[in-house]
Every structure is written in structure tokens, then in C-alpha cells.
Amino acid sequence: MLKIATIEDLPLVSRMAQSFIESSPYNRHFDMGMVDGVLTQLITSEDSRKGIVLLYGEVGMLAGMSSPFIYGPHYMATELGWWVEPDARKSGAGKELIKAFEEWARRVGCTLITMISLDDTVSQYYEKNGYVLTERAYMKEL
């Protein structure tokens, strides 16, 4: 059921990304054309170290990338979007996606991983699974 997304999966992944975006507090800043462009690059890149899009059946996805950690000699995996359909939450789909993302990150040489939380429920899930709150992000419209 869990797999690495292919270009044929783009419509499904895009639909889930749209659901993720609609649930975020900064949804009006997104451009689905750009989101689909990033997803396409992650899916079609010949360098699997750059990023990945994981798909869990038709109910969940996790997209992420790796990059140098600017404060030290490490590579860091960063989650760009993690979505599980509301009726599939607590099914284990989200846990499987994160586990696969962590495995990919280790395989491509990352020693750090960053996950984003939009609410306390997700934050508590991360903390129970070994993640530590290290920074908060704020946005201001200009």
C-alpha cells in the first residue's frame, strides 16, 4: 500500500496536496501550479537524494526534500507536506508515511529531519516519536 509516487500518481498527490493546503492557515498564499511543479520535480528527479513523494494508497501522502544544513556539516530532510484523509487518520497511514520518510532520509545521508506542525495534536505526535521542538516560525504579510 505504501509506495514512492510516480508521475502517474500526480493527480492523486495533487488532490491531497490541495486538501493539505486548504487546511493550512496560510492557504491563500499557495499557487497550485507551483505546488504541482515542485511535486513533479520531486517525483521525476533522477537524483533520489533531492526529494521524495510517498503515497499511502489513496488516503495519504508525504512530500519532502533534503538539503545541506546551513549551520553545520550535515544534510537535513524537510517535510514539505504530509496529509492523511480525515477518515483515515488513526489507521496507521500517517505513521507508515513518516517511518518511510525517515528511512529515505537515512538512506540518502541525512542526519537531521524537520517536520512541520500546524496544531498541538500533531506536535504531541511528533514529540512522542522522538522529535524535539527547536524553533517556531512566524509569518507577516507585507
Backbone bond lengths (Angstrom), bond angles and torsions (degrees), N, CA, C in turn:
res aa  C-N    CA-C-N  psi(-1)  N-CA   C-N-CA  omega(-1)  CA-C   N-CA-C  phi
1 M - - - 1.446 - - 1.534 111.57 -
2 L 1.331 117.69 -36.10 1.457 122.49 177.31 1.524 108.79 -86.04
3 K 1.333 116.30 133.66 1.460 119.29 179.02 1.516 110.24 -154.83
4 I 1.321 114.84 165.78 1.454 121.32 171.49 1.523 106.64 -82.28
5 A 1.317 116.35 128.45 1.459 121.04 -177.33 1.524 111.66 -65.02
6 T 1.305 115.25 146.38 1.467 122.90 174.15 1.529 107.88 -114.02
7 I 1.312 115.93 172.31 1.464 119.98 -179.08 1.531 111.31 -60.09
8 E 1.324 116.90 -28.73 1.465 119.82 177.54 1.531 111.45 -66.36
9 D 1.329 116.77 -22.57 1.464 121.82 179.91 1.522 112.98 -86.36
10 L 1.336 117.88 -5.62 1.461 121.11 -174.57 1.530 113.31 -53.52
11 P 1.337 121.35 -44.61 1.469 118.81 179.38 1.531 113.21 -58.88
12 L 1.326 116.98 -40.60 1.462 120.95 178.82 1.532 110.70 -68.15
13 V 1.320 116.96 -45.84 1.461 121.25 179.27 1.526 109.68 -62.40
14 S 1.317 117.06 -41.80 1.456 121.79 179.07 1.527 111.19 -62.17
15 R 1.321 117.15 -40.53 1.465 120.83 178.42 1.526 110.33 -63.02
16 M 1.341 116.31 -42.52 1.466 119.33 178.82 1.530 110.99 -68.13
17 A 1.327 116.66 -38.17 1.467 120.06 176.76 1.528 109.81 -61.60
18 Q 1.311 116.49 -39.51 1.473 120.78 177.65 1.524 110.17 -62.22
19 S 1.318 118.05 -41.54 1.469 121.28 177.73 1.527 110.60 -63.72
20 F 1.338 115.97 -42.68 1.464 120.55 176.58 1.525 110.07 -58.53
21 I 1.316 116.49 -47.71 1.459 121.91 -178.35 1.523 110.74 -61.26
22 E 1.330 116.89 -45.69 1.461 120.33 -179.10 1.521 112.35 -61.40
23 S 1.324 117.36 -26.26 1.463 120.66 -179.29 1.528 112.59 -87.05
24 S 1.320 117.55 -8.46 1.469 120.22 -175.71 1.531 110.61 -88.04
25 P 1.329 116.40 151.74 1.469 119.56 -179.07 1.536 113.65 -72.41
26 Y 1.305 117.80 -11.00 1.466 120.26 -179.81 1.522 110.70 -115.83
27 N 1.314 116.29 33.09 1.466 121.48 -173.34 1.524 114.02 -62.74
28 R 1.294 118.79 -28.38 1.472 118.56 -177.03 1.524 112.93 -73.31
29 H 1.329 117.11 -8.09 1.454 121.12 179.57 1.530 113.17 -90.22
30 F 1.313 116.44 -7.08 1.460 120.20 -177.44 1.517 111.42 -84.91
31 D 1.306 115.58 151.27 1.457 123.84 174.40 1.520 105.70 -126.36
32 M 1.327 117.53 112.22 1.465 120.48 -175.08 1.521 112.41 -62.37
33 G 1.317 118.43 -28.14 1.458 119.94 175.37 1.522 110.89 -62.25
34 M 1.323 116.27 -42.70 1.465 120.22 178.25 1.524 110.82 -69.40
35 V 1.337 116.45 -41.11 1.465 120.10 178.64 1.524 109.71 -60.05
36 D 1.321 116.85 -47.04 1.466 119.99 178.85 1.525 111.40 -62.81
37 G 1.335 117.24 -34.48 1.460 120.28 176.79 1.524 111.88 -63.89
38 V 1.329 116.31 -43.67 1.466 120.08 178.31 1.523 110.09 -65.34
39 L 1.334 116.84 -44.99 1.472 119.79 178.66 1.528 110.98 -59.93
40 T 1.316 116.72 -41.74 1.465 120.60 178.53 1.518 110.63 -61.70
41 Q 1.337 117.09 -43.77 1.476 120.19 178.64 1.525 111.35 -62.21
42 L 1.333 116.60 -43.04 1.464 119.63 179.66 1.525 111.18 -63.84
43 I 1.320 116.41 -41.43 1.466 121.21 -177.07 1.522 111.74 -70.69
44 T 1.331 117.33 -38.36 1.470 119.89 -171.63 1.526 114.44 -98.35
45 S 1.316 117.64 -5.16 1.463 119.80 -178.41 1.528 110.96 -59.64
46 E 1.310 115.74 135.15 1.467 120.29 176.66 1.519 111.39 -77.90
47 D 1.323 116.98 -14.15 1.466 121.78 179.00 1.530 108.18 -100.66
48 S 1.317 117.27 99.07 1.463 121.79 -176.06 1.527 111.97 -66.25
49 R 1.331 117.53 -10.86 1.461 119.90 178.38 1.519 111.93 -75.57
50 K 1.321 117.60 -21.55 1.467 120.08 -175.54 1.520 112.79 -72.97
51 G 1.311 117.01 -39.01 1.449 118.89 -177.87 1.503 112.30 -177.11
52 I 1.326 114.44 175.42 1.456 120.66 -176.62 1.521 109.29 -154.38
53 V 1.327 115.38 149.85 1.459 121.79 169.13 1.516 105.96 -125.12
54 L 1.314 115.14 118.36 1.459 121.89 179.64 1.521 108.87 -102.52
55 L 1.301 115.43 144.73 1.456 121.34 -177.62 1.520 108.64 -129.48
56 Y 1.307 116.34 133.38 1.461 121.73 176.40 1.522 107.18 -114.56
57 G 1.329 114.73 95.38 1.465 119.87 -177.53 1.507 110.89 52.86
58 E 1.304 115.92 -134.19 1.460 120.86 177.40 1.514 111.69 -109.33
59 V 1.355 116.56 17.89 1.458 119.26 -174.32 1.523 115.10 -118.02
60 G 1.329 119.07 -11.23 1.453 118.17 -176.79 1.509 113.47 -156.07
61 M 1.339 114.80 154.19 1.455 121.25 176.68 1.519 109.58 -149.65
62 L 1.321 114.78 154.65 1.460 121.59 172.84 1.523 106.77 -142.72
63 A 1.322 115.40 124.00 1.464 121.37 177.52 1.519 108.01 -114.21
64 G 1.326 116.23 136.81 1.452 119.73 179.68 1.512 112.01 -154.82
65 M 1.301 114.35 171.06 1.460 120.90 -178.29 1.520 109.49 -141.82
66 S 1.316 115.89 165.67 1.463 119.95 173.03 1.517 108.25 -120.71
67 S 1.322 114.43 150.83 1.461 120.38 179.78 1.522 108.76 -157.51
68 P 1.317 116.72 162.41 1.462 118.29 175.39 1.526 109.91 -62.67
69 F 1.303 116.34 142.86 1.466 122.76 174.23 1.520 106.08 -83.23
70 I 1.312 117.44 117.94 1.465 119.87 -169.62 1.519 114.40 -70.65
71 Y 1.332 117.52 -11.54 1.459 119.58 -177.55 1.521 113.61 -102.99
72 G 1.303 118.04 4.10 1.451 119.38 -178.90 1.511 111.54 -173.25
73 P 1.312 116.47 177.10 1.469 121.04 -174.80 1.530 113.01 -83.62
74 H 1.295 116.55 58.37 1.466 121.32 -176.95 1.527 110.13 -134.28
75 Y 1.317 114.67 165.10 1.457 121.05 167.46 1.515 107.27 -110.87
76 M 1.327 115.67 145.34 1.454 121.33 -176.63 1.525 109.64 -126.17
77 A 1.313 115.88 135.35 1.463 121.83 172.89 1.521 107.36 -92.01
78 T 1.321 115.85 135.02 1.456 121.28 -178.52 1.520 109.67 -126.34
79 E 1.311 115.25 125.80 1.474 120.65 175.68 1.519 108.13 -73.43
80 L 1.320 116.03 129.97 1.463 121.56 177.59 1.520 111.45 -98.88
81 G 1.309 116.22 -28.82 1.454 121.37 178.62 1.510 110.23 -168.93
82 W 1.315 116.03 132.04 1.467 121.88 179.44 1.514 106.43 -133.56
83 W 1.318 116.13 121.25 1.459 120.22 -175.77 1.523 110.47 -138.01
84 V 1.309 115.33 135.52 1.461 122.44 169.34 1.519 105.95 -131.17
85 E 1.321 116.11 130.35 1.463 120.54 179.97 1.529 109.33 -54.38
86 P 1.347 117.06 139.26 1.467 120.09 -176.25 1.529 114.93 -51.78
87 D 1.319 118.16 -39.08 1.469 119.23 -178.82 1.526 113.08 -76.81
88 A 1.324 117.63 -5.56 1.470 121.30 178.26 1.528 112.26 -107.89
89 R 1.314 116.44 0.94 1.464 119.32 178.85 1.525 109.01 -68.77
90 K 1.274 116.68 147.08 1.467 125.29 -175.20 1.532 111.68 72.52
91 S 1.336 117.15 12.55 1.471 121.46 176.93 1.522 111.45 -90.82
92 G 1.330 117.05 -10.69 1.459 121.62 -175.60 1.517 112.92 99.11
93 A 1.335 118.02 -7.60 1.464 121.33 -178.39 1.527 111.17 -61.90
94 G 1.317 117.46 -45.77 1.456 120.96 -179.50 1.521 112.26 -62.81
95 K 1.315 115.78 -42.11 1.461 120.84 179.18 1.526 110.69 -62.86
96 E 1.329 116.98 -42.23 1.469 120.96 178.39 1.517 111.45 -64.15
97 L 1.326 117.03 -39.03 1.463 120.58 178.42 1.528 111.37 -63.84
98 I 1.330 116.71 -45.49 1.465 119.42 179.76 1.526 110.38 -65.63
99 K 1.318 116.92 -42.31 1.472 120.23 178.93 1.532 110.01 -58.29
100 A 1.323 117.14 -45.60 1.465 120.89 179.65 1.523 111.19 -66.15
101 F 1.333 117.49 -36.59 1.462 121.14 177.87 1.528 110.49 -64.70
102 E 1.329 116.67 -43.31 1.459 120.76 177.73 1.532 111.25 -63.14
103 E 1.329 116.51 -41.15 1.472 120.20 178.24 1.521 110.73 -63.14
104 W 1.329 117.32 -43.37 1.464 121.11 177.47 1.532 109.67 -60.99
105 A 1.343 116.78 -45.19 1.462 120.96 -178.52 1.535 111.14 -59.05
106 R 1.316 116.69 -44.33 1.478 119.69 177.52 1.529 110.53 -62.38
107 R 1.319 115.87 -44.28 1.464 121.50 -176.43 1.532 111.75 -61.58
108 V 1.336 117.40 -34.58 1.469 119.71 -178.42 1.528 112.57 -92.78
109 G 1.342 117.22 6.57 1.449 120.81 172.76 1.516 117.17 95.19
110 C 1.310 117.45 12.67 1.463 119.87 177.34 1.526 109.62 -77.66
111 T 1.323 115.31 141.58 1.466 120.33 176.36 1.526 111.00 -113.20
112 L 1.319 116.54 -4.19 1.465 122.55 177.84 1.523 108.66 -134.29
113 I 1.321 115.65 153.48 1.458 120.27 177.12 1.521 108.31 -141.20
114 T 1.310 116.49 139.22 1.461 122.68 179.51 1.522 109.18 -120.22
115 M 1.315 115.46 128.35 1.457 122.10 174.85 1.527 107.57 -118.59
116 I 1.315 116.49 147.37 1.461 122.56 -176.81 1.524 109.17 -104.44
117 S 1.317 115.85 140.87 1.457 120.80 179.51 1.515 109.80 -126.20
118 L 1.321 116.01 130.41 1.458 120.21 176.56 1.523 112.36 -100.86
119 D 1.336 117.14 -5.71 1.463 118.87 179.51 1.526 110.96 -154.65
120 D 1.330 115.02 169.04 1.467 120.68 -176.20 1.519 113.14 -67.42
121 T 1.323 117.90 -30.75 1.462 120.10 180.00 1.523 110.66 -62.89
122 V 1.318 116.15 -46.08 1.457 120.61 178.69 1.528 110.16 -67.55
123 S 1.333 116.84 -39.74 1.470 120.30 178.04 1.519 110.99 -58.74
124 Q 1.316 116.81 -44.16 1.467 120.83 179.09 1.522 111.01 -63.83
125 Y 1.321 117.09 -37.68 1.468 120.77 177.32 1.528 109.51 -61.44
126 Y 1.325 116.30 -47.21 1.463 119.82 179.68 1.525 110.87 -59.32
127 E 1.320 116.57 -47.98 1.456 120.52 -177.57 1.526 111.89 -61.28
128 K 1.328 117.34 -37.63 1.471 120.61 177.25 1.525 111.40 -66.04
129 N 1.325 116.52 -19.97 1.465 121.10 -177.38 1.528 112.79 -108.64
130 G 1.332 116.41 24.53 1.455 120.67 171.11 1.519 116.76 93.09
131 Y 1.314 118.37 -0.17 1.463 120.63 178.21 1.527 109.31 -83.70
132 V 1.326 116.14 147.59 1.456 122.13 -178.18 1.524 108.49 -122.25
133 L 1.327 116.46 132.47 1.456 120.54 175.34 1.522 108.19 -65.13
134 T 1.329 116.29 121.45 1.455 119.54 -177.27 1.525 112.91 -121.96
135 E 1.317 117.05 -16.28 1.455 119.44 -175.28 1.521 108.43 -164.47
136 R 1.325 116.92 153.27 1.455 121.72 173.42 1.526 107.56 -120.60
137 A 1.298 116.69 145.46 1.464 120.83 -179.80 1.538 108.85 -110.68
138 Y 1.304 115.40 139.72 1.463 121.57 177.53 1.517 107.55 -124.10
139 M 1.323 116.48 148.25 1.454 121.55 177.14 1.523 109.40 -124.09
140 K 1.319 114.84 148.00 1.451 121.46 174.99 1.513 107.98 -138.61
141 E 1.314 115.63 130.11 1.471 118.87 176.55 1.518 109.46 -76.56
142 L 1.312 115.79 137.71 1.464 121.22 177.28 1.513 110.30 -111.50
